[in-house]
Amino acid sequence: MSLDFGRKPESYQKRESLVKRFPSARRAKARRARPRGAQPRSRSSKRVPITPALRAYLRKTDEYRAGRDPIALMKQAPAKFARAVAGLSPNQMRKRPARGKWSIVEILGHLQDTEVVYGYRLRFSLAQPGANLEGYDQEAWTERLRHRRGNGRRLVERIRALREGTLDVMGQVPRPRWKRGYGMHSERGKQTVRRTLELIAGHDLNHLDQIKAIRKKFDW
């Protein structure tokens, strides 16, 4: 049996690449320019077509905000929700204004979901710019999570606590990064942190209006 002391073990050779590939100057420059934690560009970062229905919803949401600072509106919203449902009984909160329309407690359950989902999106967009943000079926969440059986008072308190946590995070991040931070929404395409905050603020006012309309309808 002959021994070849100059030969590396076969397992080592299999791991060793014959030709070491160095990154191109363009690739290296792009890597250096990418913010820390940012996701590499992928096929999902292509422009996403906006449907007419979604465009109308976004326009309506912006009309509610009316150009006002989103952070100021977001700070005020939990207290407004609490005042809007004050004095209502559990049965009143569960009563739907029409077939296929949410009751007040279902609206509150949806607002709690929104705080969880948007809080997640904001954190991803700030910490890992370019991350994919999946849309969700709000009707399915409201039905399958049985929000109509929820406790209105506790929901209001959870909305307040979740909102405070989100605002604390936003206060820790310099505002210039709100424009640089973004996610790739599955239905809306590229969405900056600033734009997400604007949508949250308008979304709050939209649902606050719905709660007030239900109370007016039933003269509560």
C-alpha positions in Angstrom: 0.0 0.0 0.0 1.5 3.3 -1.0 1.0 6.5 1.0 0.8 9.9 -0.6 1.5 12.4 2.1 1.2 15.4 -0.3 -2.4 14.6 -1.2 -5.3 16.3 0.8 -8.1 14.0 2.1 -10.8 13.4 -0.5 -13.5 15.1 1.7 -11.4 18.2 1.8 -11.0 18.3 -2.0 -14.7 18.1 -2.5 -15.2 21.2 -0.4 -12.5 23.1 -2.1 -13.5 25.2 -5.1 -11.1 25.0 -8.1 -11.7 28.6 -9.1 -12.4 31.3 -6.5 -15.0 33.7 -7.8 -14.5 37.3 -6.8 -17.6 39.7 -6.8 -17.7 42.2 -9.7 -17.1 45.8 -8.9 -20.7 46.6 -9.6 -22.0 43.9 -7.3 -19.6 44.9 -4.5 -20.7 48.6 -4.9 -24.3 47.6 -4.6 -23.7 45.6 -1.5 -21.9 48.5 0.2 -24.7 50.9 -0.8 -27.4 48.7 0.6 -28.5 49.8 4.1 -27.6 47.5 6.9 -30.3 44.8 7.3 -31.8 45.6 3.9 -33.1 42.8 1.8 -31.5 42.1 -1.6 -33.7 43.1 -4.6 -35.8 40.2 -5.8 -38.5 39.5 -8.3 -41.1 40.5 -5.8 -39.8 44.1 -5.8 -41.3 44.7 -9.3 -44.0 47.3 -9.7 -47.3 46.0 -8.4 -50.4 47.1 -10.4 -52.9 49.0 -8.2 -56.6 48.0 -8.7 -59.2 50.7 -9.1 -60.9 49.5 -5.9 -57.7 49.8 -3.9 -56.9 53.2 -5.4 -60.3 54.4 -4.3 -59.7 53.1 -0.8 -56.3 54.8 -0.6 -57.8 58.1 -1.8 -60.6 57.9 0.7 -58.1 57.2 3.5 -56.1 60.2 2.5 -59.2 62.4 2.5 -59.9 61.4 6.2 -56.3 62.4 7.1 -56.6 65.7 5.1 -52.8 66.3 5.1 -52.5 66.3 8.9 -49.5 64.9 10.7 -50.0 61.1 11.1 -48.2 60.8 14.4 -50.4 63.4 16.1 -53.5 61.7 14.8 -52.3 58.3 15.9 -51.7 59.5 19.4 -55.2 60.9 19.7 -57.0 57.9 18.2 -57.2 55.4 21.2 -58.9 58.0 23.4 -61.3 58.8 20.6 -62.2 55.1 20.2 -62.8 54.9 24.0 -65.1 57.9 23.9 -66.9 56.6 20.9 -68.0 53.4 22.6 -68.6 54.8 26.1 -71.9 53.8 27.6 -72.7 51.0 25.1 -73.8 47.6 26.4 -72.3 44.3 25.0 -75.5 43.7 23.0 -75.4 47.1 21.5 -71.7 46.6 20.5 -72.6 43.3 18.8 -75.6 44.6 16.8 -74.9 45.0 13.1 -76.2 48.1 11.3 -77.1 46.0 8.2 -76.6 42.6 6.7 -72.9 42.0 5.8 -71.8 45.1 7.8 -69.6 45.0 10.9 -70.9 45.7 14.3 -69.0 48.1 16.6 -67.2 45.3 18.5 -66.2 43.8 15.1 -64.7 47.1 14.1 -62.8 47.2 17.3 -61.5 43.7 16.7 -60.4 44.7 13.2 -58.6 47.7 14.7 -56.7 45.5 17.1 -55.7 43.3 14.1 -54.6 46.4 12.3 -52.3 47.4 15.2 -50.7 44.0 15.1 -50.3 43.8 11.3 -49.1 47.4 10.8 -46.8 47.3 13.8 -45.1 44.3 12.2 -44.9 46.0 8.8 -43.4 49.1 10.3 -40.8 47.2 12.2 -39.8 45.1 9.2 -39.6 48.2 7.0 -37.4 50.0 9.4 -35.1 47.2 10.4 -35.0 45.3 7.0 -35.8 47.7 4.2 -37.2 46.0 1.1 -38.8 43.1 3.1 -41.9 41.5 1.6 -45.1 42.6 3.3 -48.0 40.2 2.8 -51.6 41.5 2.5 -54.3 39.9 4.6 -58.0 39.1 4.3 -59.6 41.4 6.9 -63.0 39.9 6.4 -61.7 36.3 7.0 -59.8 37.5 10.2 -62.9 39.2 11.6 -65.1 36.1 10.9 -62.7 33.3 11.8 -61.3 35.1 14.9 -64.9 35.6 16.0 -64.5 39.3 16.8 -68.3 39.6 17.2 -67.8 37.7 20.5 -65.1 40.0 21.7 -65.1 42.2 24.8 -65.3 45.8 23.6 -63.7 47.4 26.7 -60.8 45.0 26.6 -60.4 45.5 22.9 -60.1 49.3 23.4 -57.5 48.8 26.0 -55.4 46.5 23.8 -55.6 48.9 20.9 -54.3 51.6 23.2 -51.4 49.4 24.5 -50.4 48.2 21.0 -50.5 51.8 19.6 -48.3 53.1 22.5 -45.8 50.4 21.6 -45.7 51.3 18.0 -45.4 55.0 18.8 -42.5 54.3 21.2 -40.7 52.5 18.4 -41.3 55.3 15.9 -40.0 57.8 18.5 -36.7 55.9 18.7 -36.0 56.1 15.0 -35.0 59.4 13.4 -37.6 60.7 11.0 -35.3 60.8 7.9 -35.2 57.0 8.1 -39.0 56.9 7.7 -38.6 57.8 4.1 -35.7 55.4 3.5 -37.4 52.5 5.3 -39.9 50.6 3.1 -41.5 47.3 2.5 -42.8 45.6 -0.7 -46.5 45.2 -0.1 -48.1 42.3 -2.1 -51.0 44.5 -3.2 -49.6 48.1 -3.1 -46.0 47.6 -4.1 -43.3 49.7 -2.5 -44.6 51.4 0.7 -42.4 53.6 2.8 -42.7 53.9 6.6 -44.0 57.4 6.2 -46.7 56.2 3.9 -47.7 53.4 6.2 -48.1 55.9 9.1 -50.3 58.1 6.9 -52.6 55.1 6.0 -52.9 54.1 9.7 -54.0 57.6 10.7 -56.6 57.8 7.9 -57.8 54.2 8.7 -58.4 55.2 12.3 -60.6 58.1 11.3 -62.5 56.0 8.8 -63.5 53.4 11.4 -64.2 56.1 14.0 -66.7 57.6 11.6 -68.3 54.1 11.1 -68.8 53.7 14.9 -70.4 57.1 15.2 -72.7 56.3 12.2 -73.9 53.1 13.9 -74.7 54.9 17.1 -76.6 57.6 15.2 -78.5 54.9 13.2 -79.8 53.3 16.4 -80.0 56.6 18.4 -77.6 55.4 21.1 
